[in-house]
Amino acid sequence: MDLKDCLKKMEQAGRLSHVATPVDAVHELSGVAAKLDGGKALIFDHVKGYDYPVSTGMWWNRENVAPIFDTPADQLSGLFAQAVASLRQNPVAPETVENAPAQAVIMPEADLGKIPVPTHALLDGGPYFSNCVIIAKDPDTGVRNTSIHRLMVTGKNRLGLLMDMGRHLRDYYERAEARNEPLEITINNGVHPAYFVAATTPSSAAPIDVDELAVASYLLKEPARLCRSRTVAVEGIADAQMILEAEILPHVREPEGPFGEVSGYYAARADRWVVHVKAITMQKNPIIHMLHPGREVWNGQGLGIEANLFQTISKQVKGLKKVYMTHGGSHYHIVLQMDPPNNGMAKNAIMAAFAAFSDLQMVTVVNSDVNIYDAEDVERAMVTRCDPAKDIVIIPNAFGHELNPIVENNMASKMGFDCTCPVPKPAAYTRVSFQDVNLSDYEIL
């Protein structure tokens, strides 16, 4: 399946709406999306001045994504966990195909001005690609890396790029730059969400010598499909809506930003890396795909990160039931649901979570009788089961995510809350319960 097939499945499931009124790509498109954030996914059928529609909102909630994978929404995280586990068990390598749909149309001259790239937030420095899957190859080993980075359009064939500290793409680039060489990449827009899951797999699950595309193969139930590029020695995704063949230039930095980031704040403008676009190919009648900053990021990244954290933490501590990356935490806070067999193990789980995903700032652990998706229920556990004198774990001066404004020089303190009952569970922690009834048996006026 490609993106168009995914949108059809969502529409058949009642999870897609069309915006028929023409919208401006500068602020208006994202303004409409912001009003509908969290609901059905959207297709903007008419973007003023452009020939292609734009879709967003796929990851606004799990119910939108579930039909694509023919999986109940509450089982998506488990499915993604199995896909991540396949990297260590029976990884399925991608295959290279001919006559790729993504290369059906070749733009005579690369011109990003012909693509409806939205300017999202009011203070953004320009139009931004927010969810393109970037593929690169290790300069020394040739192993592929798949990742997602923000890209600001700065010219007809030029983009500004942010590469976070510690990311594999940055490692590749720095070794290429040391040789005075560009790093060749493909930038793939409008892909099946299986590729998004692969691209957001944390490095703790996919080390630098592992090709994450096996995650996509597992979810697609067939080898991920790639195609040879025309101008660079890196493959593109054969069923993408559009492929930009490009290179990250060595020793060149230009202003990029601001951008409304995952933290909910603007990332500052600064001199950052520069991408030169060499060629653009696309499907016939492509649909451009964007990630609306905010809930889409938390859900899209959260599902994959939850899956990896469950796999990693459950190997170190017993009793883990579920992992949830909260929306209010902006991908910096997770809630762990577990029934520790021994006192102190919830604190071990907190430390294991921080080690598995360095972006985290806060971890909350609750028992299985607490609904981790209900903020009120979690808060109740915090105020009745967490003794601040002995149940709060503080880790000073740990490595953090540079886009979080509390982080300075990649360092910040982190905090964990053990909100689990003592073992064995005292009678005082018995939850109030009521008789279960079927409301359809009652006449309620």
C-alpha positions as CSV (number, residue, x, y, z in Angstrom):
1,M,0.0,0.0,0.0
2,D,1.0,3.6,-0.5
3,L,-0.3,6.8,1.2
4,K,-3.3,6.9,-1.1
5,D,-4.3,3.4,-0.2
6,C,-3.9,4.3,3.5
7,L,-6.2,7.4,3.1
8,K,-8.8,5.2,1.4
9,K,-8.8,2.8,4.3
10,M,-9.1,5.6,6.8
11,E,-12.0,7.1,4.8
12,Q,-13.8,3.8,4.7
13,A,-13.5,3.6,8.5
14,G,-14.9,7.1,8.9
15,R,-11.5,8.5,10.0
16,L,-10.9,11.1,7.2
17,S,-12.5,14.4,6.3
18,H,-12.0,16.7,3.2
19,V,-11.5,20.4,3.4
20,A,-13.1,21.6,0.1
21,T,-12.6,25.3,0.7
22,P,-9.4,26.6,-0.9
23,V,-6.8,27.5,1.8
24,D,-3.5,29.4,1.8
25,A,-0.4,27.4,2.5
26,V,1.0,30.2,4.7
27,H,-0.6,29.8,8.2
28,E,-4.2,29.2,7.0
29,L,-3.9,25.5,6.3
30,S,-2.3,24.9,9.7
31,G,-4.7,27.2,11.3
32,V,-7.6,25.0,10.1
33,A,-5.7,21.9,11.2
34,A,-5.1,23.4,14.7
35,K,-8.9,23.8,15.1
36,L,-9.5,20.2,14.2
37,D,-6.4,18.8,16.0
38,G,-7.1,15.4,17.5
39,G,-10.0,14.4,15.3
40,K,-10.3,12.8,11.9
41,A,-7.4,13.1,9.5
42,L,-7.7,15.8,6.8
43,I,-7.2,16.3,3.1
44,F,-7.0,19.9,1.9
45,D,-8.3,19.4,-1.6
46,H,-7.3,22.9,-2.8
47,V,-4.2,24.8,-1.7
48,K,-4.2,28.2,-3.3
49,G,-1.6,28.5,-6.1
50,Y,-0.7,24.8,-6.2
51,D,-1.7,21.7,-8.1
52,Y,-1.5,19.1,-5.3
53,P,-3.6,18.5,-2.3
54,V,-2.2,18.2,1.2
55,S,-3.0,15.7,3.9
56,T,-2.4,15.9,7.6
57,G,-3.7,14.5,10.9
58,M,-3.1,10.8,10.3
59,W,-1.4,10.5,13.7
60,W,-3.8,12.7,15.6
61,N,-5.1,9.7,17.4
62,R,-4.7,5.9,17.4
63,E,-8.2,5.4,15.9
64,N,-7.0,7.1,12.7
65,V,-4.0,4.8,12.2
66,A,-5.7,1.5,13.3
67,P,-7.6,0.8,10.1
68,I,-4.4,1.1,8.1
69,F,-2.8,-1.8,10.0
70,D,-6.1,-3.7,10.4
71,T,-5.4,-3.6,14.2
72,P,-7.5,-2.4,17.1
73,A,-6.2,1.0,18.4
74,D,-5.3,-0.3,21.8
75,Q,-3.1,-3.0,20.2
76,L,-1.0,-0.8,17.9
77,S,1.7,-0.3,20.5
78,G,2.1,-4.1,20.8
79,L,2.2,-4.5,17.0
80,F,4.9,-1.9,16.8
81,A,6.8,-3.6,19.6
82,Q,6.8,-6.8,17.6
83,A,8.1,-4.9,14.5
84,V,11.0,-3.4,16.5
85,A,11.8,-6.8,18.0
86,S,12.1,-8.2,14.5
87,L,15.3,-6.2,14.1
88,R,17.0,-8.7,16.5
89,Q,15.1,-11.8,15.5
90,N,14.3,-12.3,11.8
91,P,14.8,-8.9,10.0
92,V,13.5,-8.7,6.5
93,A,15.7,-6.6,4.2
94,P,14.2,-4.2,1.8
95,E,14.1,-4.9,-2.0
96,T,14.9,-2.6,-4.9
97,V,12.3,-2.5,-7.6
98,E,12.0,-1.1,-11.1
99,N,9.3,1.3,-12.5
100,A,8.7,2.8,-9.0
101,P,5.5,4.8,-8.7
102,A,7.4,7.5,-7.0
103,Q,9.4,8.1,-10.2
104,A,6.5,8.3,-12.6
105,V,6.9,12.0,-13.0
106,I,10.3,13.8,-13.1
107,M,10.3,17.5,-12.5
108,P,12.4,19.0,-15.3
109,E,14.3,21.3,-12.8
110,A,14.1,20.9,-9.0
111,D,11.8,23.7,-7.8
112,L,10.4,23.4,-4.3
113,G,8.3,26.5,-5.0
114,K,5.9,24.2,-6.9
115,I,5.3,22.0,-3.8
116,P,2.6,23.2,-1.3
117,V,4.8,23.1,1.8
118,P,2.9,24.8,4.6
119,T,4.2,27.6,6.9
120,H,2.8,26.1,10.1
121,A,3.1,28.3,13.2
122,L,2.8,32.1,13.2
123,L,6.5,32.7,14.0
124,D,8.0,29.9,11.8
125,G,10.9,31.0,9.7
126,G,9.4,29.7,6.5
127,P,7.6,26.7,4.9
128,Y,8.6,23.4,6.6
129,F,8.5,19.7,5.6
130,S,7.7,18.2,9.0
131,N,7.6,14.4,8.5
132,C,9.7,13.4,5.5
133,V,11.6,10.2,5.9
134,I,15.3,10.8,5.2
135,I,17.4,7.8,4.0
136,A,21.2,8.0,4.1
137,K,24.1,5.5,4.0
138,D,27.0,5.2,6.5
139,P,30.1,6.6,4.7
140,D,32.2,3.7,6.0
141,T,29.9,0.7,6.0
142,G,27.1,1.5,3.6
143,V,24.4,0.6,6.2
144,R,21.2,2.6,5.6
145,N,19.8,4.9,8.2
146,T,16.2,6.0,8.2
147,S,15.1,9.1,10.2
148,I,12.9,12.1,10.3
149,H,14.2,15.7,10.6
150,R,12.6,19.1,10.1
151,L,13.4,20.8,6.8
152,M,12.8,24.5,6.1
153,V,12.5,25.6,2.4
154,T,15.0,28.4,1.8
155,G,15.2,28.4,-2.0
156,K,14.0,26.6,-5.1
157,N,16.5,23.8,-4.5
158,R,17.7,24.5,-1.0
159,L,16.6,23.5,2.5
160,G,17.7,24.2,6.0
161,L,18.1,21.1,8.2
162,L,18.3,20.4,11.9
163,M,20.3,17.3,13.0
164,D,20.0,16.7,16.7
165,M,23.0,15.7,18.8
166,G,23.4,12.0,19.0
167,R,21.3,11.1,15.9
168,H,22.8,8.6,13.5
169,L,22.3,11.0,10.5
170,R,24.5,13.6,12.2
171,D,27.2,10.9,12.9
172,Y,27.1,10.0,9.2
173,Y,27.4,13.6,8.1
174,E,30.2,14.5,10.5
175,R,32.3,11.7,9.1
176,A,31.5,12.7,5.5
177,E,32.3,16.3,6.3
178,A,35.7,15.4,7.8
179,R,36.5,14.1,4.3
180,N,35.2,17.3,2.7
181,E,32.4,15.3,1.1
182,P,28.7,15.9,1.0
183,L,26.4,13.3,2.5
184,E,23.9,12.1,-0.1
185,I,20.3,11.5,1.0
186,T,16.8,11.0,-0.3
187,I,13.9,12.9,1.3
188,N,10.7,10.9,1.0
189,N,7.4,12.5,1.4
190,G,4.0,10.8,1.6
191,V,4.9,7.3,2.7
192,H,3.0,4.4,4.3
193,P,3.1,4.9,8.1
194,A,5.2,1.7,8.4
195,Y,8.2,3.8,7.2
196,F,7.4,6.5,9.8
197,V,7.5,3.8,12.5
198,A,10.9,2.6,11.2
199,A,12.3,6.1,11.0
200,T,11.3,6.9,14.6
201,T,12.7,3.7,16.1
202,P,15.0,4.9,18.9
203,S,18.7,4.2,18.6
204,S,18.6,2.0,21.7
205,A,16.6,-0.5,19.6
206,A,18.3,0.1,16.3
207,P,22.1,0.7,16.7
208,I,24.0,2.5,14.1
209,D,24.9,-0.8,12.2
210,V,21.3,-1.8,11.9
211,D,19.0,-1.0,8.9
212,E,15.6,0.2,10.5
213,L,13.7,-0.5,7.3
214,A,13.2,-4.1,8.5
215,V,10.7,-2.6,10.9
216,A,8.7,-1.3,7.9
217,S,9.0,-4.7,6.2
218,Y,7.5,-6.4,9.3
219,L,4.5,-4.0,9.3
220,L,4.0,-4.2,5.6
221,K,4.2,-8.0,5.7
222,E,6.5,-7.9,2.7
223,P,10.0,-6.4,2.0
224,A,10.0,-2.6,2.1
225,R,10.2,-1.3,-1.5
226,L,13.1,1.0,-2.6
227,C,14.1,2.4,-5.9
228,R,17.4,3.5,-7.3
229,S,17.9,7.3,-7.5
230,R,18.9,9.2,-10.6
231,T,21.5,11.6,-9.1
232,V,22.6,10.1,-5.8
233,A,23.8,6.7,-4.6
234,V,21.0,6.4,-2.0
235,E,17.7,4.7,-2.7
236,G,14.3,6.3,-2.3
237,I,11.0,4.8,-1.1
238,A,9.4,3.3,-4.3
239,D,5.8,4.1,-3.2
240,A,6.4,7.5,-1.7
241,Q,4.3,10.3,-3.2
242,M,7.5,12.4,-3.8
243,I,11.2,11.9,-3.6
244,L,13.8,14.7,-3.3
245,E,17.3,13.5,-4.3
246,A,19.7,15.6,-2.4
247,E,23.0,16.1,-0.5
248,I,23.9,17.8,2.8
249,L,26.7,20.2,2.0
250,P,30.0,20.0,3.9
251,H,31.2,23.1,5.8
252,V,28.1,25.1,4.9
253,R,25.8,26.6,7.5
254,E,22.9,29.0,6.9
255,P,20.1,30.4,9.1
256,E,17.3,28.0,9.9
257,G,14.2,28.5,12.1
258,P,12.3,29.5,14.2
259,F,10.0,26.4,14.1
260,G,7.2,25.4,16.4
261,E,8.7,22.2,17.8
262,V,7.7,19.0,19.6
263,S,8.2,20.8,22.9
264,G,5.3,23.2,22.1
265,Y,7.8,26.1,22.0
266,Y,9.7,27.7,19.1
267,A,13.1,26.4,18.4
268,A,15.4,29.4,17.9
269,R,16.8,30.6,14.6
270,A,20.5,29.6,14.2
271,D,23.1,28.7,11.5
272,R,22.4,25.1,10.7
273,W,23.1,22.5,8.0
274,V,22.2,23.0,4.3
275,V,20.6,20.6,1.9
276,H,21.0,21.0,-1.9
277,V,18.2,19.3,-3.8
278,K,19.4,17.8,-7.1
279,A,16.2,16.2,-8.5
280,I,12.5,15.8,-7.6
281,T,10.4,12.9,-8.7
282,M,6.8,12.0,-7.8
283,Q,3.8,9.9,-8.4
284,K,1.1,10.9,-10.9
285,N,-1.3,13.2,-9.0
286,P,0.6,13.1,-5.7
287,I,-0.8,13.9,-2.3
288,I,1.7,15.9,-0.2
289,H,1.7,14.7,3.4
290,M,2.5,16.9,6.4
291,L,2.7,16.3,10.2
292,H,0.8,19.0,12.1
293,P,3.1,20.1,15.0
294,G,1.7,18.9,18.3
295,R,-0.5,15.9,18.9
296,E,0.6,14.2,15.7
297,V,4.2,14.2,16.9
298,W,3.3,12.9,20.3
299,N,1.1,10.1,18.9
300,G,3.3,9.2,15.9
301,Q,6.5,9.1,17.8
302,G,4.9,7.9,21.0
303,L,3.6,4.6,19.6
304,G,7.0,3.6,18.4
305,I,8.8,4.8,21.5
306,E,6.3,3.1,23.8
307,A,6.9,-0.1,21.9
308,N,10.7,0.1,22.3
309,L,10.5,1.1,25.9
310,F,8.3,-1.8,26.7
311,Q,10.7,-4.2,25.1
312,T,13.7,-2.7,26.8
313,I,12.4,-2.1,30.3
314,S,10.5,-5.5,30.6
315,K,13.9,-7.3,30.0
316,Q,15.3,-5.6,33.1
317,V,12.3,-5.5,35.5
318,K,9.4,-7.8,36.1
319,G,5.7,-6.8,36.2
320,L,5.6,-4.2,33.4
321,K,2.1,-4.1,31.8
322,K,1.9,-1.0,29.6
323,V,3.8,2.1,28.6
324,Y,2.2,5.4,27.6
325,M,3.8,8.6,26.3
326,T,1.5,11.4,27.6
327,H,0.3,14.2,25.3
328,G,0.9,16.9,27.9
329,G,4.5,15.7,28.3
330,S,5.3,16.5,24.7
331,H,7.4,13.3,24.3
332,Y,9.3,14.0,27.5
333,H,7.0,12.1,30.0
334,I,6.0,8.5,30.1
335,V,3.7,6.6,32.5
336,L,4.6,3.0,33.2
337,Q,1.9,0.6,34.4
338,M,3.4,-2.3,36.4
339,D,2.8,-4.5,39.5
340,P,6.3,-4.8,40.9
341,P,6.9,-8.2,42.6
342,N,9.3,-6.5,45.1
343,N,9.7,-3.1,46.7
344,G,12.1,-0.9,44.9
345,M,11.6,-2.4,41.4
346,A,9.5,0.6,40.3
347,K,12.6,2.8,40.8
348,N,14.6,0.3,38.7
349,A,12.0,0.7,36.0
350,I,12.4,4.5,36.2
351,M,16.2,4.3,35.7
352,A,15.8,1.8,32.9
353,A,13.4,4.1,31.1
354,F,15.8,7.1,31.2
355,A,18.7,4.8,29.9
356,A,16.5,3.6,27.1
357,F,15.3,7.0,25.8
358,S,17.5,10.0,26.7
359,D,14.9,12.6,25.6
360,L,12.8,11.8,28.7
361,Q,12.5,14.3,31.5
362,M,10.0,12.6,33.7
363,V,8.8,9.0,34.4
364,T,5.8,8.1,36.5
365,V,5.1,4.5,37.6
366,V,1.7,3.3,38.7
367,N,0.0,0.0,39.4
368,S,-2.2,-2.0,37.0
369,D,-5.3,-0.8,38.8
370,V,-4.6,2.8,37.5
371,N,-5.7,3.8,34.0
372,I,-2.6,5.3,32.5
373,Y,-4.5,7.0,29.8
374,D,-6.6,8.9,32.4
375,A,-4.6,11.9,33.8
376,E,-7.0,12.2,36.8
377,D,-6.4,8.6,37.7
378,V,-2.7,9.0,37.4
379,E,-2.8,12.1,39.5
380,R,-4.8,10.3,42.2
381,A,-2.1,7.7,42.4
382,M,0.6,10.4,42.7
383,V,-1.0,12.1,45.7
384,T,-2.0,8.9,47.5
385,R,0.9,6.5,46.7
386,C,4.0,8.7,46.2
387,D,5.8,9.8,49.4
388,P,8.0,12.7,48.3
389,A,10.6,11.9,50.9
390,K,11.3,8.4,49.5
391,D,9.5,7.9,46.2
392,I,10.9,10.6,44.0
393,V,14.1,9.9,42.1
394,I,16.1,12.9,40.9
395,I,19.0,12.4,38.5
396,P,21.0,15.7,38.1
397,N,23.0,16.7,35.0
398,A,21.8,14.0,32.6
399,F,21.9,14.1,28.8
400,G,18.7,15.6,27.5
401,H,16.9,16.7,24.3
402,E,18.3,19.9,23.0
403,L,14.9,21.2,21.8
404,N,13.5,21.2,25.3
405,P,14.0,24.7,26.6
406,I,14.9,23.4,30.1
407,V,18.0,21.6,28.6
408,E,21.2,23.7,28.6
409,N,24.3,22.4,26.7
410,N,22.4,19.1,26.3
411,M,22.2,18.7,30.1
412,A,19.3,18.7,32.5
413,S,18.1,17.1,35.7
414,K,15.4,14.4,35.4
415,M,12.8,13.1,37.8
416,G,10.9,9.9,38.4
417,F,7.8,9.3,40.6
418,D,7.2,5.9,42.2
419,C,3.5,5.9,42.6
420,T,3.1,2.2,43.2
421,C,1.7,0.5,46.4
422,P,4.0,-1.2,48.8
423,V,4.5,-4.9,48.3
424,P,2.5,-6.7,49.6
425,K,-0.4,-4.3,48.9
426,P,-1.9,-3.0,52.1
427,A,-5.7,-3.1,52.5
428,A,-5.7,0.7,52.7
429,Y,-5.1,0.8,48.9
430,T,-8.2,-1.2,48.0
431,R,-9.9,0.9,45.3
432,V,-13.6,1.9,45.7
433,S,-15.7,-0.3,43.4
434,F,-19.4,-0.6,42.5
435,Q,-21.7,-3.3,41.1
436,D,-21.3,-3.7,37.3
437,V,-24.7,-3.1,35.6
438,N,-25.8,-3.0,31.9
439,L,-27.4,0.4,31.3
440,S,-29.5,-0.9,28.4
441,D,-31.5,-2.8,31.1
442,Y,-32.7,0.5,32.5
443,E,-35.2,3.1,31.3
444,I,-33.4,6.4,31.8
445,L,-35.4,9.5,30.8
